[in-house]
């Protein structure tokens, strides 16, 4: 497990150094996978309809409900690695 955590932490660091800024859908995927991997299932109330960004982030995270922290970490790592190529 510690190897997965180490790889995840490295991917988080790499996410800040991507060669190009990802599109909005990819940014939402990165955000939601990070939240699922570090916090677990979505928490709190869904933002109101006037908070477009907050609502999009919440919905993207809610789509991952039930996914294990380990699976979210592995998916996050794979996504960041694919963006660094």
C-alpha positions as CSV (number, residue, x, y, z in Angstrom):
1,X,0.0,0.0,0.0
2,X,2.8,2.4,0.8
3,X,4.1,2.0,-2.7
4,X,0.7,3.1,-4.1
5,X,0.7,6.1,-1.7
6,X,4.3,7.0,-2.8
7,X,3.3,6.8,-6.5
8,X,0.1,8.8,-5.8
9,X,2.1,11.6,-4.1
10,X,4.5,11.6,-7.0
11,X,1.6,11.9,-9.5
12,X,0.2,14.8,-7.4
13,X,3.5,16.6,-7.7
14,X,3.7,15.8,-11.5
15,X,0.2,17.2,-11.9
16,X,1.5,20.6,-11.1
17,X,4.2,20.3,-13.8
18,X,2.1,19.1,-16.8
19,X,3.6,20.2,-20.2
20,X,0.2,21.6,-21.3
21,X,-2.9,22.7,-19.4
22,X,-5.6,20.0,-19.7
23,X,-9.1,20.8,-21.0
24,X,-11.8,21.4,-18.5
25,X,-13.2,17.9,-18.6
26,X,-9.8,16.5,-17.8
27,X,-9.3,19.0,-15.0
28,X,-12.6,17.9,-13.5
29,X,-11.5,14.3,-13.7
30,X,-8.2,15.1,-12.0
31,X,-10.0,17.0,-9.3
32,X,-12.6,14.3,-8.7
33,X,-10.1,11.5,-8.6
34,X,-7.9,13.4,-6.2
35,X,-10.9,14.1,-3.9
36,X,-12.1,10.4,-4.1
37,X,-8.5,9.2,-3.4
38,X,-7.9,11.5,-0.4
39,X,-11.4,11.9,1.1
40,X,-13.6,9.1,-0.2
41,X,-17.2,9.6,-1.3
42,X,-18.5,13.1,-1.9
43,X,-19.5,15.1,1.1
44,X,-21.6,18.1,1.8
45,X,-24.5,19.7,-0.1
46,X,-24.5,20.1,-3.8
47,X,-23.8,23.8,-4.7
48,X,-26.6,25.9,-6.1
49,X,-27.3,26.3,-9.8
50,X,-25.5,29.7,-9.8
51,X,-22.2,28.2,-8.7
52,X,-21.3,26.5,-12.0
53,X,-17.8,25.6,-11.1
54,X,-18.6,24.3,-7.7
55,X,-21.5,22.3,-9.1
56,X,-19.4,20.8,-11.8
57,X,-16.7,19.8,-9.3
58,X,-19.3,18.3,-7.0
59,X,-21.0,16.3,-9.8
60,X,-17.7,15.0,-11.1
61,X,-16.8,13.8,-7.6
62,X,-20.3,12.4,-7.0
63,X,-19.9,10.3,-10.2
64,X,-17.1,8.3,-8.4
65,X,-19.2,7.4,-5.4
66,X,-18.4,3.9,-4.2
67,X,-15.0,3.8,-5.8
68,X,-12.3,2.7,-3.4
69,X,-9.5,5.1,-2.4
70,X,-7.0,2.6,-3.9
71,X,-8.8,2.4,-7.2
72,X,-9.1,6.2,-7.4
73,X,-5.4,6.6,-6.7
74,X,-4.5,4.1,-9.4
75,X,-6.7,5.8,-11.9
76,X,-5.3,9.2,-10.9
77,X,-1.8,7.9,-11.4
78,X,-2.6,6.5,-14.8
79,X,-4.3,9.7,-15.9
80,X,-1.4,12.0,-14.8
81,X,1.1,9.6,-16.5
82,X,-0.8,9.8,-19.7
83,X,-0.8,13.6,-19.6
84,X,2.9,13.7,-19.1
85,X,3.7,11.8,-22.3
